């Protein structure tokens, strides 16, 4: 190749270092970068940032009794920690929202979605570290 043996060794080392650098860059971008925010999160990611309320029993406006449990999906782990600390405020919000409803307001998918959205927006008003992404009704019994 070249007449000088030292130049050959330097070129081989330069090519080898370049290949190692490119390989390191490719591996870093493929394995160590966070996934993009596009698309739906996996169920494991949802469970990591979700919290469940205790069973709440209260009266409705129509003198019926409701027993319910909610699962709340939060924005991140800091929001989940804050949510668990604000447990008493969350229960208060849920009881207030339920006590303004009648039995007919909770029947059907539209009524339940409305309750979930109302609770989500009210809890977001008190949250400081993050936001509530979604509220799910886990149990709902009206007597």
KEKE-3310 file (N, C-alpha, C; in steps of 0.2 Angstrom, whole numbers, plus 5000, padded with zeros to 4 digits):
npx = (5004:5007:5023:5029:5029:5025:5015:5005:5001:4996:4985:4977:4974:4967:4956:4950:4947:4938:4927:4924:4919:4908:4900:4898:4890:4879:4874:4871:4861:4851:4848:4848:4841:4826:4810:4800:4787:4776:4762:4753:4756:4764:4756:4763:4770:4760:4755:4765:4764:4752:4739:4728:4713:4706:4691:4677:4663:4648:4633:4622:4614:4601:4597:4602:4615:4632:4646:4662:4678:4692:4705:4719:4728:4743:4754:4768:4781:4784:4772:4763:4768:4765:4751:4748:4751:4742:4730:4719:4713:4710:4700:4690:4687:4681:4670:4663:4660:4652:4642:4634:4627:4614:4606:4603:4612:4624:4622:4625:4637:4641:4638:4647:4659:4658:4659:4672:4679:4676:4681:4695:4698:4696:4705:4717:4717:4722:4734:4752:4765:4763:4751:4735:4732:4722:4707:4700:4686:4685:4677:4660:4646:4629:4616)
npy = (4994:5009:5016:5019:5011:5016:5025:5017:5010:5021:5025:5013:5013:5025:5022:5012:5018:5027:5018:5012:5024:5027:5015:5016:5028:5024:5013:5020:5029:5020:5012:5019:5031:5040:5034:5040:5053:5050:5040:5028:5025:5010:4997:4994:5005:5014:5008:5011:5025:5026:5028:5021:5025:5023:5013:5023:5028:5036:5048:5051:5064:5060:5053:5040:5028:5027:5017:5017:5016:5022:5023:5032:5039:5047:5060:5059:5051:5060:5067:5056:5053:5066:5065:5054:5059:5069:5063:5065:5077:5073:5063:5071:5079:5070:5065:5077:5079:5067:5069:5079:5073:5063:5047:5044:5051:5044:5033:5024:5025:5038:5046:5041:5044:5058:5060:5055:5065:5077:5074:5073:5086:5094:5088:5091:5105:5106:5100:5102:5097:5090:5083:5076:5063:5054:5047:5033:5023:5011:5003:5003:5005:5007:5010)
npz = (5000:5006:5006:5018:5033:5045:5042:5037:5048:5056:5048:5048:5062:5063:5055:5062:5074:5070:5065:5077:5084:5076:5078:5091:5092:5085:5092:5104:5101:5097:5108:5120:5120:5125:5121:5108:5110:5103:5098:5108:5125:5132:5142:5153:5155:5158:5170:5179:5181:5187:5199:5212:5219:5236:5240:5239:5247:5246:5247:5234:5225:5223:5234:5233:5237:5233:5228:5224:5215:5208:5195:5192:5179:5178:5173:5175:5186:5197:5197:5201:5214:5220:5219:5227:5239:5240:5243:5252:5247:5235:5237:5243:5232:5224:5231:5232:5218:5216:5225:5219:5209:5201:5201:5188:5181:5181:5174:5159:5146:5143:5154:5163:5157:5158:5172:5174:5167:5173:5186:5183:5178:5189:5199:5192:5195:5208:5207:5207:5203:5191:5179:5178:5167:5163:5169:5176:5179:5190:5199:5201:5210:5212:5224)
capx = (5000:5011:5030:5031:5026:5022:5009:5000:4999:4992:4979:4973:4972:4962:4950:4947:4944:4932:4922:4922:4915:4902:4897:4896:4885:4873:4871:4868:4854:4846:4846:4848:4837:4820:4805:4797:4780:4771:4759:4751:4761:4762:4752:4768:4772:4754:4754:4771:4762:4745:4737:4721:4710:4702:4684:4673:4656:4644:4626:4620:4609:4595:4597:4605:4622:4636:4652:4666:4685:4695:4712:4721:4734:4746:4759:4775:4782:4783:4765:4760:4770:4761:4744:4747:4751:4735:4724:4713:4710:4707:4694:4686:4684:4677:4664:4659:4657:4647:4636:4630:4624:4608:4607:4602:4618:4629:4620:4627:4644:4642:4638:4653:4664:4657:4661:4679:4682:4675:4686:4701:4699:4696:4711:4722:4717:4726:4741:4757:4770:4761:4744:4731:4731:4716:4704:4696:4681:4687:4671:4654:4640:4624:4611)
capy = (5000:5014:5014:5019:5007:5020:5028:5012:5009:5026:5024:5008:5015:5030:5019:5008:5022:5030:5013:5012:5030:5026:5010:5019:5032:5020:5009:5025:5032:5015:5009:5023:5037:5038:5033:5046:5054:5048:5034:5026:5021:5003:4996:4994:5013:5017:5006:5014:5031:5026:5027:5019:5027:5018:5013:5029:5027:5043:5048:5055:5069:5057:5049:5034:5027:5025:5015:5018:5016:5025:5022:5039:5039:5053:5062:5056:5048:5065:5068:5051:5055:5071:5063:5050:5064:5073:5058:5068:5082:5069:5060:5077:5081:5064:5065:5083:5078:5062:5072:5083:5069:5059:5040:5044:5054:5039:5028:5024:5027:5046:5049:5039:5048:5065:5060:5055:5071:5082:5073:5075:5093:5096:5086:5095:5112:5106:5097:5106:5093:5087:5083:5069:5061:5050:5044:5027:5021:5004:5000:5008:5002:5012:5006)
capz = (5000:5006:5007:5025:5037:5051:5039:5036:5055:5058:5044:5051:5068:5062:5052:5067:5079:5067:5065:5084:5086:5073:5081:5098:5091:5083:5098:5109:5098:5097:5115:5126:5120:5127:5116:5106:5113:5098:5099:5115:5130:5134:5148:5159:5156:5161:5177:5183:5183:5189:5206:5213:5225:5240:5239:5242:5248:5248:5245:5228:5226:5223:5240:5232:5239:5227:5230:5218:5215:5202:5194:5189:5176:5179:5168:5177:5193:5202:5198:5205:5221:5223:5219:5233:5245:5240:5244:5256:5243:5229:5240:5244:5226:5221:5235:5230:5212:5216:5228:5214:5203:5202:5199:5181:5178:5181:5169:5153:5145:5143:5161:5167:5154:5160:5178:5174:5164:5179:5191:5180:5178:5196:5202:5189:5198:5214:5206:5205:5200:5185:5177:5177:5160:5162:5175:5174:5184:5191:5202:5202:5212:5215:5228)
cpx = (5004:5018:5032:5026:5022:5015:5004:4997:4994:4985:4974:4970:4966:4955:4946:4944:4938:4926:4920:4917:4908:4897:4894:4890:4878:4870:4868:4861:4849:4844:4845:4844:4830:4815:4802:4790:4775:4768:4757:4756:4759:4759:4757:4770:4766:4753:4760:4768:4754:4744:4730:4719:4707:4695:4681:4666:4653:4637:4626:4615:4602:4594:4599:4612:4626:4643:4656:4674:4687:4703:4714:4728:4737:4752:4766:4775:4781:4776:4761:4762:4766:4754:4743:4747:4745:4729:4718:4709:4707:4700:4688:4683:4680:4670:4660:4656:4651:4641:4631:4627:4618:4610:4607:4608:4624:4627:4622:4634:4646:4642:4644:4659:4664:4660:4669:4682:4682:4680:4693:4703:4700:4702:4717:4723:4722:4733:4746:4763:4769:4754:4741:4730:4724:4713:4699:4692:4683:4681:4666:4648:4635:4618:4606)
cpy = (5006:5012:5014:5015:5010:5023:5023:5010:5014:5026:5019:5009:5020:5027:5015:5012:5026:5025:5012:5018:5029:5021:5012:5023:5029:5016:5014:5027:5026:5012:5014:5030:5035:5038:5039:5047:5052:5041:5033:5023:5014:5002:4996:5001:5016:5015:5009:5021:5032:5025:5025:5022:5022:5018:5019:5027:5034:5043:5052:5060:5066:5052:5042:5034:5024:5023:5014:5018:5018:5024:5029:5038:5046:5054:5059:5053:5054:5067:5063:5052:5060:5069:5059:5054:5068:5069:5061:5073:5078:5066:5066:5079:5076:5064:5071:5082:5073:5065:5076:5080:5065:5052:5040:5047:5050:5033:5029:5027:5035:5049:5047:5043:5056:5065:5060:5061:5076:5081:5075:5082:5096:5095:5090:5102:5112:5103:5102:5103:5090:5087:5076:5068:5059:5048:5039:5025:5013:5000:5005:5004:5007:5008:5011)
cpz = (5000:5007:5014:5029:5043:5048:5038:5043:5057:5054:5047:5057:5067:5059:5058:5072:5076:5067:5073:5086:5082:5076:5088:5097:5089:5088:5103:5107:5098:5103:5121:5126:5122:5120:5114:5110:5109:5100:5107:5119:5131:5141:5154:5160:5160:5168:5181:5185:5185:5196:5207:5219:5229:5238:5243:5242:5250:5245:5238:5229:5226:5228:5239:5235:5233:5231:5224:5220:5208:5202:5190:5186:5176:5174:5169:5184:5198:5203:5202:5212:5224:5224:5226:5239:5246:5241:5247:5251:5237:5231:5241:5237:5223:5225:5233:5223:5212:5220:5224:5209:5206:5200:5191:5178:5178:5177:5162:5152:5145:5149:5164:5164:5157:5167:5178:5172:5170:5184:5189:5180:5185:5200:5199:5192:5204:5213:5204:5201:5193:5184:5177:5170:5159:5169:5173:5180:5185:5194:5202:5204:5215:5218:5229)
residu = (UNK:UNK:UNK:UNK:UNK:UNK:UNK:UNK:UNK:UNK:UNK:UNK:UNK:UNK:UNK:UNK:UNK:UNK:UNK:UNK:UNK:UNK:UNK:UNK:UNK:UNK:UNK:UNK:UNK:UNK:UNK:UNK:UNK:UNK:UNK:UNK:UNK:UNK:UNK:UNK:UNK:UNK:UNK:UNK:UNK:UNK:UNK:UNK:UNK:UNK:UNK:UNK:UNK:UNK:UNK:UNK:UNK:UNK:UNK:UNK:UNK:UNK:UNK:UNK:UNK:UNK:UNK:UNK:UNK:UNK:UNK:UNK:UNK:UNK:UNK:UNK:UNK:UNK:UNK:UNK:UNK:UNK:UNK:UNK:UNK:UNK:UNK:UNK:UNK:UNK:UNK:UNK:UNK:UNK:UNK:UNK:UNK:UNK:UNK:UNK:UNK:UNK:UNK:UNK:UNK:UNK:UNK:UNK:UNK:UNK:UNK:UNK:UNK:UNK:UNK:UNK:UNK:UNK:UNK:UNK:UNK:UNK:UNK:UNK:UNK:UNK:UNK:UNK:UNK:UNK:UNK:UNK:UNK:UNK:UNK:UNK:UNK:UNK:UNK:UNK:UNK:UNK:UNK)
# end
